[in-house]
Amino acid sequence: MIKLDEFVTIKEAAKILGVSLNTLRNWHRDGKMTVYRNPISGYRLFKKTDLEQLLRQIEESGKHPTGWKRPAKPK
């Protein structure tokens, strides 16, 4: 059974990923992110595990999904 505490709102997901709400909407529209809907309100919900997986991929790649690259560490 799916529990609501396994999900976050679009606002919370945007904060976790460091992107705007519209970026998440666009990623969903473009098929880059899976979005679930609250059965009562229809609001977009994002699975915490999906966000954690995306953050791991970002960390491993060294660049942000919007194209931003992490500055090189000073020597």
Buried (B, 14 or more C-beta within 10 A) or exposed (E): EEEEEEBBBBEBBBEBBEBEBEBBBEBBEEEEBEBBEEEEEEEBBBBBEBBEEBBEEBEEEEEEBEEEEEEEEEE
